[in-house]
Amino acid sequence: MRKLIYYVAVTVDGFIAAPDGGTGVFLAEGDHMAWIVEHYPETIPGHFRGPLGLADTPPRAFDTVILGRTTHQVAVDEGLASGYPHLRQYVVTHRPGDLPVEEGLTASDEDPVQLVRRLKAEDSPLDVWLCGGGDLAGQLAQEIDEYRLKVTPVVIGEGRPLISGSTGGLPLVARRRVGFDSGVSYVEYARS
Ligand SMILES: NC(=O)c1ccc[n+]([C@@H]2O[C@H](COP(=O)([O-])OP(=O)(O)OC[C@H]3O[C@@H](n4cnc5c(N)ncnc54)[C@H](OP(=O)(O)O)[C@@H]3O)[C@@H](O)[C@H]2O)c1
């Protein structure tokens, strides 16, 4: 069975965005970016893929992404139909009819746990990317097999959490750490 992987940028104090949803605290330049592009080219938003020479680059880790509606809205507010048109996209929302029809994008009001279990059961060599945000991730806490975090050296004190709500304390084991001169650390944790 393939995995659900929460791959996300996070502050040292565990936030994925500022209180207003802004993500400007995350470093978009530095030596970690080349590593991200090499290892996770499919996680670069669609409108950046061409300029970065990634238009024809196949995915390395994920073929499917699941996003909460608020996370999807970030791309919509930038005038895009969606953030990741090169992947199969699932947007979780209570109002799927409000989203314009886009090829490869499914707006779903299905219980996200059931949706993820179905996606995990598919036969594919690639995993499922949980893009965020914390509201959706909190509901999927029992289904997240791995956390792959791009930890940015900043503390913001308040904001949108990595995971919303109590999980009861899920034990994890550290799998991998990569440090960059930029100060960003890439860390992987798996469910123990
Ligand atoms: N740092 C990073 O790498 C990163 C990655 C992703 C996101 N983010 C940031 O995270 C923020 C968004 O996170 P968030 O936690 O506020 O929101 P979110 O999880 O992205 O989306 C929450 C929305 O998803 C829908 N939803 C959630 N659970 C549902 C369910 N069970 N059934 C139906 N619909 C459901 C609802 O939308 P409806 O109101 O449409 O029903 C809900 O308001 C943004 O600021 C984004 O920029 C950062």
The ligand as an ORCA input file, in Angstrom:
! r2SCAN-3c Opt
* xyz 0 1
  N       3.959     26.049      4.570
  C       3.449     25.269      3.647
  O       4.188     24.501      2.988
  C       1.970     25.270      3.434
  C       1.360     24.197      2.745
  C      -0.021     24.185      2.614
  C      -0.770     25.227      3.133
  N      -0.157     26.249      3.771
  C      -0.938     27.368      4.332
  O      -1.924     26.828      5.213
  C      -3.046     27.696      5.231
  C      -4.304     26.873      5.060
  O      -4.392     25.897      6.075
  P      -5.723     25.738      6.962
  O      -5.427     24.740      8.011
  O      -6.154     27.092      7.376
  O      -6.816     25.214      5.936
  P      -6.896     23.926      4.946
  O      -6.699     22.691      5.729
  O      -6.043     24.149      3.754
  O      -8.388     24.039      4.420
  C      -9.480     24.045      5.326
  C     -10.757     23.981      4.510
  O     -10.840     22.705      3.864
  C     -12.194     22.278      3.838
  N     -12.335     21.091      4.671
  C     -11.533     20.685      5.698
  N     -11.982     19.532      6.202
  C     -13.090     19.194      5.496
  C     -13.993     18.086      5.536
  N     -13.869     17.104      6.443
  N     -15.001     18.038      4.644
  C     -15.139     19.012      3.725
  N     -14.319     20.092      3.633
  C     -13.306     20.177      4.509
  C     -13.009     23.427      4.378
  O     -13.250     24.263      3.260
  P     -14.713     24.777      2.808
  O     -14.933     26.003      3.619
  O     -14.576     25.054      1.342
  O     -15.687     23.686      3.137
  C     -12.040     24.106      5.321
  O     -12.369     25.443      5.590
  C      -2.845     28.684      4.090
  O      -2.440     29.920      4.647
  C      -1.705     28.098      3.280
  O      -0.901     29.092      2.679
  C       1.191     26.286      3.938
*
